[in-house]
Amino acid sequence: MAVNLASIKDLLLPGLRGVTGKYEQIPSQYDKIFTKHESKMALERTAEMRFLGLAQLKTEGGQTAFDNNAGERYVYNQEHTEIALGYAITRKAIDDNLYKTQFMPSNLGLMESFLQTKEIYGANVLNTATTYNAAVGGDGKALIATDHPIDGGTISNQSSTNADLNEASLLNAMIAVRYNFRDQAGLKVFARARKLIVPAQLEPVAIRLTKTELRPGTADNDVNAIMMTAGGLPEGYLVNDYLTSSTAWFLLTNIDGLSYMERVKYESDMQVDFVTDNLLVKGYERYSFGYYNWRSIWGSFPT
């Protein structure tokens, strides 16, 4: 049923002081977590390669060791989804509205709906980071797991015991990113934590850990090691308002791997229905959130 006169009955009468209901929106957050890519295909695929391993000791007159195990290892898929929303409003509701400057019938917050939907889809990658999605494929593990396979072993981007956010757990995670992250051949990679992602409930903790020069939570004059260990956190922390867990926290690393792919940019259109004279308004876009490298993130999901 279209928005009609009954839906806006008070906007038909003089003497109304004003119209409210539209609020300032939360600034965009997904673009501070995901790297944006333009897409030209319905399904984007990213292959992870295994390159050469360590060089081998050669004895005098002996043979040179050959590493012929290089090649494709895992393929990560990212399929785009269509996002759409529309509404209809009757001609009488438009004609008889006395407050067109405050209540625009052609814009009932359509863009705001799309923006917040996008934030929810983006945050869902983190909210479900410990659940394996077969549609993504990859190495057969969830985005955050303790046993990502590489040649000859496994690597974790999750604490063996999920710990609450505190000085010790944050430092341990930062050190683990630097010390443990390796490529598919087992060679160390330049991996450093760059940004802490927390829900709103953990912002006070994040402030105490990252905004003090001295060691947090003590009377000591020790330096705050969080800001220096493994390069510190050069991008500080970010509160994501769409995280569903009040205790989970994440570290983004300098390795690219969290992806927002835009297939069709947001577009809107409107037309008048010839039969009913209703104004039809709709919006549409097509995109996807996903990942293609687990080394881009570290996570902890304490209960």
N, C-alpha and C positions, 0 to 999 in steps of 0.2 A: 504494500500500500504506500502510495506517495505521501510525502510530507504535505499536509493540507492545512486549511484554515484552522481547524481544531488544534493542530499541533503548535500553532503560533498565535493563539487567540488573543493574548495580551499585547501582541505587536500590532494589532489592528485598532487599538484604542489610543487616543491622545492622552498625554499626562504621564506616560511611562518615563521614569527618570533615566533609565539606561538599560543596556543589555549586557549581561555577563555570561560566563561559561567557557570562555577561551582563555587559556593560561599560558604563561611563558613555558617553553619546552626545555627539557634537559639538554644541554649542549651535546653534540654528537660525540659518542665514545667509541663506537666500533672502529672508526678510522684511526684511532690511536693504538689499536691492538692488531688489526689486520692490514696487510699490504694490498692495495687496490691494483687490480689487473683488468684490462679490457679483454673481452672475450668475443670470438667470432664463431664459436661452435656451440652446439647444444650440450656437449659433454667434453670437458677439458681433462686431459690426462697428463700426468707428470711422472716420468720414470726416474728412479734413483739408481745410480750406477755404482759399481764397485771398481775402484781404480787399483793401481799397484800397491802392494804391501811394502814392508821394510826391505831395504837392500840386505843382501846376505854376505857373510864373510867368505872370501875366496882365498884358497891356499895357492901357493906358488905352483904353477903348472897345472892347477886343477881347473875344473869346469866352472863357468859362470852359472849361477842359479837363475832359472827362468820362472817368472810368475805369470802364468797364462790363465789365471782365474778371473781376470777383469771381465766386466760385462754387466748387463742389466740385472738388477735384483728385484725391485718392487715397483709397481705402478699404482699411483694414487689417482682416484677419479673424483671429479667434481662436476655434478650435473645441476644445471640451473633450474630454478623453480619460477613459476609465474605468480606474481602477486597482483591482485586487482581488487578494487572496491568502487562502488558507485551508489548513487541514490537518485530518486526522482522527487520533484517538487511541483505542485500544481500551479497553473498560471494564476489562479485567484489568490493563492498564498503569496505570490510575487507581486501582483498588481496592488493588493490591498495592504501590504506591509508598509507601515508609516515610518519604519526605522531602518531603511535600506542602508544608510551610511554606517550603522552599527551592527546590523545583521545582514550580511551579504548572502542571499539565497544560493548563489553560485559557488559558495565556498563554506562548507560546514566542517572545516578542519580536515579536509581530505589529505592534504600534504602532511599534516602532523600525524595522521593515522599511519601513513606509509613510513614516515621516519621512525616512529616508535616500533613498528613491526620489524623494521630492519635491525634495530638495536636488539630486539628479542632473539631474532634468528642468529645474530652474531654471537651474543652471549651464550646461546645454546651449545655452541661448539665447546665452550669451557664447562658449561653445566653438565654436559654428557661426556666429558673428556676421558672418563675411565670405562666407558662402554664401547666395545668394538662395534663398528658399523661396517658390515660386509659390503655395502654399496661404495664405500670409500676405497676398500681394498688395502693396498699398501703392504705392510709387513705382517699383517694378520693380528696385530695388536691394537688396542685402543690408543688414542693420541697420547695419553699419559699412562704409562705402565712400568713395571719393574723389570721387564724382560724383553726389551726390543732386540730382535736378533741381528747380529752382524756375523761375518765369517769367523767361526771359531769361538763364539761366545754370545753373551747378551749384555745390554746396557740399560740402565734405569734412568728415567727422568721423573722419578717419584721417590719420595722417602720410603725406605723399607717399612718404617712405622710412621703412619701419617701423624704429623705433629702439629699442634697449634702454632700460630704465628708468634714467635718470640725471638729474642736475640740469637739464641743458640740454633734454633731451627732454620732461621734465615741465613745465618752464616754457613751452616752445614750445606744448605742448598746451593749457595753461591760457590762454595768450594767444590761441591760435587759437579756442578756444571763445568767448571774449569778443568777439573782433574779427570773426570770420567768420560766426557763426551768424545767419541771417536767416529771415524768414518767407517764405511762398510768393510774396509780392509784392516781395520783395527788401528789406524794411525790417529794420533791425537789431532784434534782440530782446534782452531782458535775460537773458543766458546766462552762467552762472558755474560753474566746477568746484566740487564740494562734497565728493567722496569719491574716494579712490584705491582700486581693487580690484586685488589681486595674488594670485598663487598662493603657496603656502608657500615656494617656493624664492626668491622675491623679497622676503620679509618683512624680512631684514636691510637690503636696499637701502631699502625703504620707511621703516624706522625711522631710518636715517641722514638721509634726505631731509626727514622731517617732524617729527623729535623734537629738533632742535637749533636754538638761537637764532642761531648763527653759520653762515656759509656752509659747507655740508658738503664734506668732502674737501680742505679747504685750511687753511693756517696763518694766513689773513687774518682780520682782525676784521670783515669785511663781514657785514652782516645777512643772515640766511637769507631770500632774496627769495621763496622758495616759499610761505612763510607769510603774505606780504603781497600779492604780485602778484595782480591780479584778484580780490581778496577772500580769497586764500589757499585753504586746504582746511578749511573749518570742521568737517567731520566726520572729518577725519584719513584713516586708511586702514583697509581691511578685508581680511583674508586669507580667500579662499574655498578650502576644501580640496578642492573638486570640479572645479576648473579642470584641464583636461587638458594645457595647454601650460605649460611651466615658465618661459617667457619673455614671454608675452603679458601686457599690463596694460591697465587701463581707468580712465577717469575718469567718474564719474556727475556729471551736472549738476543744476541746480536745476529743470530742465524735466521735468515728469512724462511718462513714455512707456513705461517698462518695467512690464508688467502681469502680476499673478497673479490669475486669476479663479477663484473657488470656486463651482462649480455645486452640488455635494453635499458636505457636510462629512464628515469621517471618521466611519464608523460600524462597529460590530462586532456580531456576533450568534453565537449558538451554539445547537445543538440536538442531541438524541440520536437517531441513526438507529434507527427502530423495528425494523428487521430485524436489523441487526448489533450494536446497542447501542454502536456507536462514537460518541464525542463529536465532532461536526463544528463547527469554529470558522472563521469567515471575517471578513474586513474588506473595506470598500469605500469609495471616494470618487471624486469626479469633479471635475476641474479642468483648467486649462491655464495655461501660461506663454507670454507673447508680448510684442509691442511695438506701439505705434501712433505713435511719434514718435522718429525717429533722433536728434533734438537732445538726447535724454536721456542720451546716452553718447558718449564718445570712446574710440577703441581703437588699440592698436598691437600688431602681431603679428610681432615680429622672429624670425628663424630662429636 
